Amino acid sequence: PAATNNAAGTACAVTIADVSGTASTLEKSADFVKGCTYALKVRAQNTVGYGDYAQESYVALGVPGAPTGLTLALSGETLVVSWTRPADTGTGDSTYVLTNYELEVTDNQASFPDTGLITKDDADVTHTTGAKTLGVTYNARIRASNSVGPSPWSNVHGVVSQLMLKFPSASLTFTAAFTSQADGLITSLVSWSKPTETGLGDA
């Protein structure tokens, strides 16, 4: 490795044995540490001997961590989804650029089908939906992606559902009438009907 530790303070050292073969592509697995820069050297051999080394350096990169702090909030009749950028975007810290977020919002579902994904940029940490149906519980989950691939989905326990309500409507009918008078007391009768809108889009 080019450095002792990565930006997150994790030791970069790994033990890697030499690899040889006749194929133009060779693969070697090792416990590379995300965010560490490693140098790779390769050279060719014939009956005369070895040629010069060609060398290339690369940064060990993995998938990002899942976004955290996912919340849902009601603003009027629209749903605002907020989240926190992952602390690990692929290099062990948050310095690597994400390619995008994938957000999924569902209504009254315990599971999330992998369809209807909403794509957001790295700089985004909120999403506002259009008008939603009153009386429906909405759930959401989100994941982050970089050039390696997507993170795990955000923890389902971090998702907060909101029940979307509005003020009830006025009663359709309202009547008041005096019914009797006795011993100096006046009795009146007041009646009304239940509103057609009680806050959930119906009565």
Secondary structure, DSSP 8 states (H G I E B T S, - for coil): --SSB-TTS-B----------SSS---------TT-EEEEEE--B-SS-B---EEEEEE--------EEEEEEEETTEEEEEEE--S-SSSSSS-S---EEEEEEEES-SS--S-S-EEE-TT--EEEEEE--TT-EEEEEEEEE-SS-B-----GGG---EE--------S-EEEEEEEEETTEEEEEEEE---S-SSSS--
